Amino acid sequence: MTNARPDRDRAPRDPGGTRRAPGGGTTPRGRRRLAALAVGAAVLVPAGSGTAVAAPTSAAAGVAAAESSGADIRDRITAIPGMRVVAEKPAAPGIRYFELTYRQPNDHRHPERGSFEQRLSLQHRSTERPMVLYTSGYDLGAGASFRSEPATLLDGNQIYTEQRYFGTSRPVDPTDPTDMSDLNIRQAADDHHRLIQALKSIYRGSWISTGGSKGGMATVYHRRFHPDDVDGSVVYSAPNNVDDRDDRAYDTFLARVGTPECRAALRSVQREALLRRDEMTTRYAQWAATNAQTFETLGSVDRSFELAVLRLPMMFWMYAGEPKCAGIPAPGASADELYAWVDGVTRLAVYADESVEFFRPYFHQLGTQLGYMQLATPHLDGLLRYPGIQEVRNNLPAGTPLRFDSGAMPDIDRWVRHRSDRILFVYGENDPVRAEPFRPGPGSRDTRVLIAPHTGHGARLGTLTPDDAARATAVLRRWAGV
């Protein structure tokens, strides 16, 4: 399984969510994010704090008082118990942009066990316009200029949420700061539910949720546990790993995507990179020394390089694709040319400790509920040194306890097939995550899958065929009532 935000409207990323900087590079945070492939009824008193945190059921009273006094939107937001305005910053004309935090229980089942501040941003247009909830899946990485495709199409407001345990939105057990026992899909879904209920005291019109890749998965999980919170959802490039023991669908997809010539060139360049491993890892180690990077979690430069090469076809089809087939280095390319190309496709920096640690919560989720994939590589027989290097636990500190919940993803899959309602699933034709997609079934209603031709992990409504894009936009507008 791989996860990423799919298009520039949604802050495009690689499987760990790389944002593209002007000129085609990546931001420093974006480079770290590539690590993701490398794989209310009670009053709360947070641990270590004397600050009482009111439940969302009390939000309406405070907001109603602010509204009746003709208060500014900032004052109305501040009147929501537990909501804090961190800053208001310049934004596009007609939009007011706020950075906010909202106090959430560490454990929604036991709200007395402390709380944390969840970071979010708000783009406010009007309380009369639809609200779009964008679930990032990771940290709060985008700024005032970022608008999701649904928010743009609906000329709506937008809430952008940081996920629990990412960024600074971290529930912490004072007795064990590394504990992640409250990191699961239900707790995150409950975070979104509680936030929506609080904000509906202000934004009383239609609500649409959206997200890409891991953020798209979070959108689906929220809908499974709180199906009536929103009026519809647009889910981009989201994998659905129902059986973590069986990854053959990925192998089959990669054996068929693109042209035979391009697939052969990718297999050849993988072999060439490993045959010339010493030349490649010397350059990799030089980069690490220059940038003060280490590889203690994955074990060494050599282990990290091997893992990157194993992941290369996934990364290529997600973010390069057909137009880049002609640029794959042939055998005999110079060491500098080969290394630069491998680095450009795999983003070798993300296998260093800085990135791996930044995304520890993500790898924890993969190892406990979401699952991961391991690719078959018979064409690399005799060139690999580290059996099991693709296992997700290699991205976590040694001894990290992982107990996999094998029922979590099948439960989500059953809900999508038999009970889902008002969801658009959008995939790129050449995106490997389409190997294990969400599939509506006979019990789903007003839910469909759309495929963007000749597209990788950047699929969106705007990359669909004109007819499909028009129909999907009409469906979205119908759900939003505009």
C-alpha positions as CSV (number, residue, x, y, z in Angstrom):
1,M,0.0,0.0,0.0
2,T,1.2,3.5,-0.7
3,N,-0.3,6.8,0.3
4,A,0.0,10.3,-1.0
5,R,-1.8,13.5,-1.9
6,P,-2.6,13.4,-5.6
7,D,-2.6,16.8,-7.3
8,R,-1.3,20.3,-7.0
9,D,-4.8,21.6,-5.9
10,R,-4.3,19.2,-2.9
11,A,-0.6,19.9,-2.4
12,P,0.8,17.0,-4.5
13,R,3.0,14.5,-2.9
14,D,4.8,11.3,-3.5
15,P,3.7,8.3,-1.6
16,G,4.7,10.2,1.5
17,G,3.3,13.4,0.2
18,T,5.9,15.5,-1.5
19,R,4.9,19.0,-2.2
20,R,6.3,20.4,-5.4
21,A,8.1,23.7,-5.0
22,P,8.2,26.4,-7.8
23,G,10.4,25.3,-10.6
24,G,9.7,21.6,-10.2
25,G,11.7,20.9,-7.0
26,T,10.4,20.0,-3.6
27,T,10.2,21.9,-0.4
28,P,12.3,20.6,2.5
29,R,9.1,19.4,4.3
30,G,8.0,17.9,1.0
31,R,11.2,15.9,0.7
32,R,10.7,14.6,4.2
33,R,7.1,13.6,3.3
34,L,8.3,11.1,0.7
35,A,9.1,8.9,3.7
36,A,5.5,7.8,3.7
37,L,6.2,5.4,0.8
38,A,9.6,4.2,2.3
39,V,7.1,3.2,3.4
40,G,-18.2,15.1,23.5
41,A,-20.5,15.0,26.4
42,A,-18.0,15.6,29.2
43,V,-15.8,18.5,30.2
44,L,-12.2,17.5,29.8
45,V,-9.2,18.4,31.9
46,P,-6.1,17.7,29.9
47,A,-3.2,16.0,31.6
48,G,-0.8,18.4,33.1
49,S,-3.1,21.4,32.4
50,G,-5.6,23.3,34.4
51,T,-7.5,24.3,31.2
52,A,-11.0,22.9,31.0
53,V,-12.1,21.8,27.6
54,A,-15.8,21.9,26.8
55,A,-17.5,19.3,24.6
56,P,-18.9,20.3,21.2
57,T,-22.4,20.1,22.6
58,S,-21.7,23.4,24.4
59,A,-20.5,25.1,21.2
60,A,-23.8,26.2,19.9
61,A,-24.6,28.4,22.9
62,G,-21.4,30.3,22.7
63,V,-21.6,30.8,19.0
64,A,-25.3,31.8,19.2
65,A,-24.4,34.6,21.6
66,A,-21.6,35.8,19.3
67,E,-23.9,35.6,16.3
68,S,-26.7,37.5,18.0
69,S,-24.3,40.4,18.7
70,G,-23.3,40.6,15.1
71,A,-19.8,39.4,15.8
72,D,-17.0,39.1,13.3
73,I,-16.3,35.6,12.0
74,R,-13.1,35.5,14.1
75,D,-15.1,36.2,17.2
76,R,-17.6,33.5,16.3
77,I,-14.9,31.0,15.8
78,T,-13.2,31.9,19.1
79,A,-16.6,31.4,20.8
80,I,-16.5,27.7,20.1
81,P,-15.3,26.0,23.3
82,G,-11.9,24.5,22.7
83,M,-11.2,26.4,19.5
84,R,-8.2,28.8,19.5
85,V,-7.2,31.3,16.8
86,V,-3.5,31.1,16.4
87,A,-3.1,33.6,13.6
88,E,-5.0,35.3,10.8
89,K,-2.9,35.6,7.7
90,P,-3.3,37.2,4.2
91,A,-5.1,35.2,1.6
92,A,-6.7,35.5,-1.8
93,P,-9.3,38.2,-2.3
94,G,-12.6,37.2,-0.8
95,I,-11.1,34.7,1.6
96,R,-10.1,35.1,5.2
97,Y,-7.4,32.6,6.3
98,F,-7.1,31.4,9.9
99,E,-4.7,29.0,11.6
100,L,-6.5,27.3,14.4
101,T,-6.3,24.6,17.0
102,Y,-9.2,22.6,18.5
103,R,-8.8,20.7,21.7
104,Q,-9.6,17.0,21.3
105,P,-9.7,14.1,23.7
106,N,-6.6,11.8,23.6
107,D,-9.1,8.9,23.7
108,H,-12.7,9.6,22.6
109,R,-13.8,6.5,24.6
110,H,-12.3,8.0,27.8
111,P,-12.4,11.8,27.5
112,E,-11.2,12.1,31.1
113,R,-7.8,10.8,30.1
114,G,-6.4,14.1,28.9
115,S,-6.5,16.0,25.6
116,F,-4.4,17.6,22.9
117,E,-4.7,20.5,20.4
118,Q,-5.4,19.4,16.8
119,R,-4.1,21.9,14.3
120,L,-6.2,23.0,11.4
121,S,-6.6,25.9,9.0
122,L,-9.8,27.6,7.8
123,Q,-10.4,29.5,4.6
124,H,-13.6,31.4,5.2
125,R,-15.7,32.7,2.3
126,S,-19.1,33.0,3.8
127,T,-21.3,31.1,6.2
128,E,-23.8,30.8,3.3
129,R,-21.3,28.8,1.2
130,P,-20.6,25.0,1.4
131,M,-17.9,23.9,3.7
132,V,-15.2,21.4,2.4
133,L,-13.3,19.3,5.0
134,Y,-9.9,18.3,3.6
135,T,-8.4,15.5,5.5
136,S,-4.6,15.6,4.9
137,G,-3.7,12.2,6.3
138,Y,-0.5,13.7,7.6
139,D,0.6,17.0,9.1
140,L,-0.7,20.5,8.3
141,G,1.6,21.3,5.5
142,A,-0.1,23.7,3.1
143,G,-0.7,27.4,3.6
144,A,-3.2,30.1,2.7
145,S,-2.9,29.5,-1.0
146,F,-3.9,25.8,-1.0
147,R,-7.5,25.1,-2.0
148,S,-8.8,21.6,-2.7
149,E,-10.5,20.9,-6.0
150,P,-14.0,20.6,-4.4
151,A,-13.5,23.9,-2.5
152,T,-12.6,25.6,-5.8
153,L,-15.4,24.1,-7.8
154,L,-18.0,25.0,-5.1
155,D,-16.5,28.4,-4.3
156,G,-16.7,27.2,-0.7
157,N,-15.1,27.5,2.7
158,Q,-12.4,25.0,3.6
159,I,-11.1,23.3,6.7
160,Y,-7.8,21.5,6.4
161,T,-7.0,19.2,9.3
162,E,-3.7,17.8,10.7
163,Q,-4.1,14.2,11.7
164,R,-3.5,13.0,15.3
165,Y,0.1,12.2,16.1
166,F,1.4,14.1,13.1
167,G,3.0,17.5,13.3
168,T,2.2,19.0,16.7
169,S,-1.2,17.3,17.0
170,R,0.1,14.7,19.4
171,P,-1.7,13.0,22.2
172,V,1.0,12.4,24.8
173,D,1.0,9.9,27.7
174,P,3.3,11.6,30.3
175,T,4.5,8.2,31.4
176,D,5.4,7.1,27.9
177,P,5.8,9.9,25.3
178,T,6.4,7.3,22.5
179,D,3.1,5.5,23.1
180,M,0.8,5.5,20.1
181,S,-2.0,3.3,21.4
182,D,-4.6,6.0,20.6
183,L,-3.5,6.2,17.0
184,N,-6.1,4.3,15.0
185,I,-8.7,5.0,12.3
186,R,-11.6,5.2,14.7
187,Q,-10.0,7.8,16.9
188,A,-9.1,10.0,13.9
189,A,-12.6,9.6,12.5
190,D,-13.9,10.7,15.9
191,D,-11.6,13.8,15.8
192,H,-13.2,14.8,12.5
193,H,-16.7,14.1,13.7
194,R,-16.2,16.2,16.8
195,L,-14.7,19.1,14.8
196,I,-17.6,19.0,12.3
197,Q,-20.2,19.1,15.0
198,A,-18.5,22.1,16.6
199,L,-18.2,24.1,13.3
200,K,-21.7,23.3,12.2
201,S,-22.8,25.8,14.8
202,I,-21.4,28.4,12.4
203,Y,-21.4,26.7,9.0
204,R,-24.9,25.3,8.8
205,G,-25.1,24.6,5.0
206,S,-23.8,21.7,3.1
207,W,-20.6,19.9,3.9
208,I,-18.3,17.9,1.6
209,S,-15.3,15.9,2.6
210,T,-12.3,15.2,0.5
211,G,-8.7,13.9,0.6
212,G,-6.0,12.3,-1.5
213,S,-4.2,8.9,-1.0
214,K,-3.8,8.5,2.8
215,G,-6.0,11.6,3.3
216,G,-8.5,10.0,1.0
217,M,-8.4,6.9,3.1
218,A,-9.1,9.0,6.2
219,T,-12.1,10.5,4.4
220,V,-13.5,7.0,3.8
221,Y,-12.8,5.9,7.4
222,H,-14.6,9.0,8.7
223,R,-17.6,8.3,6.5
224,R,-17.7,4.7,7.7
225,F,-18.0,5.6,11.4
226,H,-19.9,8.9,10.9
227,P,-21.8,8.5,7.6
228,D,-24.1,11.5,8.0
229,D,-21.6,14.1,9.0
230,V,-21.3,15.3,5.4
231,D,-23.4,15.5,2.3
232,G,-20.9,13.8,0.0
233,S,-17.2,12.9,-0.4
234,V,-14.6,13.1,-3.2
235,V,-11.8,10.6,-2.6
236,Y,-8.7,10.7,-4.7
237,S,-6.1,7.9,-5.3
238,A,-6.9,6.0,-2.2
239,P,-5.7,2.4,-1.8
240,N,-7.8,-0.3,-0.1
241,N,-5.6,-3.0,1.3
242,V,-8.2,-5.5,2.4
243,D,-5.8,-8.5,2.8
244,D,-2.4,-7.5,4.0
245,R,-1.1,-11.0,3.3
246,D,-1.7,-10.9,-0.4
247,D,0.1,-8.3,-2.6
248,R,-0.2,-10.1,-5.9
249,A,-2.5,-7.4,-7.2
250,Y,0.4,-4.9,-7.2
251,D,2.7,-7.3,-8.9
252,T,0.1,-7.9,-11.6
253,F,-0.6,-4.2,-12.1
254,L,3.1,-3.4,-12.5
255,A,3.5,-6.3,-15.0
256,R,0.8,-4.7,-17.2
257,V,1.0,-0.9,-16.8
258,G,2.6,1.1,-19.7
259,T,4.4,-0.4,-22.7
260,P,6.5,-3.6,-22.6
261,E,9.5,-1.5,-23.6
262,C,9.0,0.9,-20.7
263,R,8.6,-2.0,-18.2
264,A,11.7,-3.7,-19.5
265,A,13.7,-0.5,-19.2
266,L,12.6,-0.2,-15.6
267,R,13.7,-3.7,-14.8
268,S,17.0,-3.1,-16.5
269,V,17.7,0.2,-14.6
270,Q,16.9,-1.6,-11.3
271,R,19.4,-4.3,-12.1
272,E,22.0,-1.7,-13.3
273,A,21.6,0.3,-10.0
274,L,22.3,-2.8,-7.9
275,L,25.1,-4.1,-10.2
276,R,26.8,-0.7,-9.6
277,R,25.8,-0.6,-6.0
278,D,29.2,0.6,-4.8
279,E,29.2,3.6,-7.1
280,M,25.7,4.5,-6.1
281,T,26.1,4.1,-2.4
282,T,29.4,6.1,-2.4
283,R,27.4,9.0,-3.8
284,Y,24.5,8.4,-1.4
285,A,26.9,8.4,1.5
286,Q,28.6,11.6,0.3
287,W,25.1,13.3,0.2
288,A,24.4,12.1,3.7
289,A,27.7,13.4,5.1
290,T,27.2,16.8,3.4
291,N,23.7,17.1,4.8
292,A,24.3,15.6,8.2
293,Q,21.9,12.7,7.6
294,T,22.1,9.3,9.2
295,F,20.5,5.8,8.6
296,E,20.2,4.2,12.0
297,T,16.6,3.2,11.6
298,L,16.9,1.4,8.3
299,G,20.4,0.3,9.3
300,S,22.8,1.7,6.7
301,V,23.2,3.5,3.4
302,D,23.4,0.2,1.6
303,R,20.1,-1.1,3.1
304,S,18.4,2.2,2.4
305,F,19.5,2.2,-1.2
306,E,18.4,-1.4,-1.8
307,L,14.9,-0.5,-0.4
308,A,14.7,2.6,-2.7
309,V,15.6,0.5,-5.7
310,L,12.9,-2.1,-4.8
311,R,10.3,0.7,-4.6
312,L,11.4,2.4,-7.9
313,P,8.7,1.0,-10.2
314,M,6.0,2.1,-7.8
315,M,7.4,5.6,-7.6
316,F,8.0,5.9,-11.4
317,W,4.4,5.0,-12.3
318,M,2.9,7.2,-9.6
319,Y,4.9,10.4,-10.4
320,A,6.7,10.1,-13.7
321,G,4.8,7.7,-15.9
322,E,4.6,7.3,-19.7
323,P,6.1,10.7,-20.7
324,K,9.3,9.8,-18.8
325,C,9.9,6.3,-20.2
326,A,12.3,7.6,-22.9
327,G,14.5,9.1,-20.2
328,I,15.3,5.9,-18.3
329,P,19.1,5.4,-18.4
330,A,20.4,2.6,-20.5
331,P,23.1,0.2,-19.4
332,G,26.4,2.0,-19.7
333,A,25.1,5.3,-18.5
334,S,27.6,7.2,-16.4
335,A,27.5,6.7,-12.7
336,D,26.5,10.3,-12.1
337,E,23.7,10.1,-14.7
338,L,22.4,6.8,-13.2
339,Y,22.6,8.1,-9.6
340,A,20.8,11.3,-10.5
341,W,18.0,9.5,-12.2
342,V,17.5,7.0,-9.4
343,D,17.5,9.8,-6.9
344,G,15.1,11.8,-9.0
345,V,12.6,9.0,-9.1
346,T,13.0,7.5,-5.6
347,R,14.0,10.7,-3.7
348,L,16.7,8.9,-1.7
349,A,16.7,11.6,1.0
350,V,13.5,10.2,2.4
351,Y,15.1,7.0,3.6
352,A,17.3,8.9,6.1
353,D,16.5,9.0,9.8
354,E,15.1,12.6,9.7
355,S,12.4,11.6,7.3
356,V,11.7,8.2,8.8
357,E,11.3,9.7,12.2
358,F,9.1,12.5,11.0
359,F,6.7,9.8,9.6
360,R,6.9,7.4,12.5
361,P,3.1,7.7,13.1
362,Y,2.4,6.7,9.5
363,F,4.6,3.6,9.7
364,H,2.9,2.7,13.0
365,Q,-0.5,2.9,11.2
366,L,0.8,0.7,8.4
367,G,1.9,-1.9,10.9
368,T,-1.2,-1.9,13.0
369,Q,-4.2,-1.3,10.7
370,L,-3.6,0.0,7.2
371,G,-1.2,-2.7,6.0
372,Y,1.6,-2.4,3.4
373,M,2.8,-4.1,0.3
374,Q,5.9,-6.1,-0.6
375,L,6.7,-6.4,-4.3
376,A,7.9,-9.5,-5.9
377,T,11.3,-9.0,-7.7
378,P,12.4,-12.2,-9.5
379,H,14.4,-10.1,-12.0
380,L,16.6,-9.0,-9.1
381,D,17.5,-12.5,-7.9
382,G,21.2,-12.6,-6.9
383,L,21.5,-8.9,-6.5
384,L,19.6,-8.4,-3.2
385,R,21.3,-8.6,0.2
386,Y,18.6,-7.9,2.7
387,P,15.7,-10.3,2.9
388,G,12.6,-8.7,4.5
389,I,13.8,-5.2,3.9
390,Q,10.4,-4.2,2.5
391,E,8.7,-5.1,5.8
392,V,7.2,-1.9,7.4
393,R,8.7,-2.6,10.8
394,N,12.2,-1.7,9.3
395,N,11.0,1.9,9.3
396,L,10.4,1.9,13.1
397,P,12.9,1.8,16.0
398,A,13.9,-1.8,16.9
399,G,11.6,-3.3,19.4
400,T,8.6,-1.2,18.5
401,P,5.5,-3.2,19.4
402,L,3.2,-3.8,16.5
403,R,0.0,-5.8,16.8
404,F,-1.8,-5.9,13.4
405,D,-5.6,-5.5,13.4
406,S,-6.5,-7.8,10.5
407,G,-10.2,-6.9,10.8
408,A,-9.9,-3.1,10.3
409,M,-9.6,-2.9,6.5
410,P,-12.1,-5.7,5.7
411,D,-14.7,-3.8,7.8
412,I,-14.1,-0.7,5.8
413,D,-14.3,-2.6,2.6
414,R,-17.6,-4.2,3.5
415,W,-19.0,-0.8,4.4
416,V,-18.0,0.7,1.1
417,R,-19.5,-2.3,-0.9
418,H,-22.7,-2.5,1.0
419,R,-23.5,0.8,2.8
420,S,-21.5,3.7,1.3
421,D,-23.5,6.7,0.1
422,R,-22.6,9.7,-2.0
423,I,-18.9,9.1,-2.6
424,L,-16.8,9.7,-5.8
425,F,-13.7,7.6,-6.0
426,V,-11.1,9.0,-8.5
427,Y,-8.1,7.1,-9.7
428,G,-5.4,7.5,-12.3
429,E,-5.3,4.9,-15.0
430,N,-1.5,4.3,-14.4
431,D,-1.5,4.7,-10.6
432,P,-0.3,1.5,-8.9
433,V,-2.7,2.2,-6.0
434,R,-5.5,1.3,-8.4
435,A,-4.3,-2.3,-8.0
436,E,-6.2,-2.4,-4.8
437,P,-9.0,0.2,-5.1
438,F,-12.2,0.8,-3.2
439,R,-15.1,-0.9,-5.0
440,P,-18.7,0.1,-4.5
441,G,-21.1,-2.9,-4.4
442,P,-24.8,-3.7,-4.7
443,G,-25.6,-2.0,-1.4
444,S,-23.8,1.3,-2.2
445,R,-25.8,4.3,-3.2
446,D,-24.9,7.3,-5.4
447,T,-21.3,6.1,-5.3
448,R,-19.0,5.5,-8.3
449,V,-15.4,5.0,-9.4
450,L,-13.9,7.3,-12.1
451,I,-10.7,6.7,-13.9
452,A,-8.5,9.5,-15.3
453,P,-6.8,8.3,-18.5
454,H,-3.0,8.3,-18.8
455,T,-2.7,9.7,-15.3
456,G,-0.7,8.6,-12.2
457,H,-1.2,9.5,-8.6
458,G,-2.2,13.1,-9.5
459,A,-5.7,12.1,-10.6
460,R,-8.5,14.7,-10.0
461,L,-11.8,15.6,-11.6
462,G,-9.9,17.9,-13.9
463,T,-7.9,15.0,-15.4
464,L,-11.0,12.9,-16.2
465,T,-12.4,12.8,-19.7
466,P,-14.5,15.9,-20.4
467,D,-17.7,14.0,-20.2
468,D,-16.8,12.3,-16.9
469,A,-15.5,15.5,-15.4
470,A,-18.8,17.3,-16.3
471,R,-20.8,14.5,-14.8
472,A,-18.7,14.3,-11.6
473,T,-18.8,18.1,-11.1
474,A,-22.6,18.0,-11.5
475,V,-22.9,15.3,-8.9
476,L,-20.7,17.3,-6.5
477,R,-22.7,20.4,-7.0
478,R,-25.9,18.4,-6.5
479,W,-24.6,17.1,-3.2
480,A,-23.6,20.6,-2.1
481,G,-26.9,22.1,-3.2
482,V,-25.3,24.8,-5.4
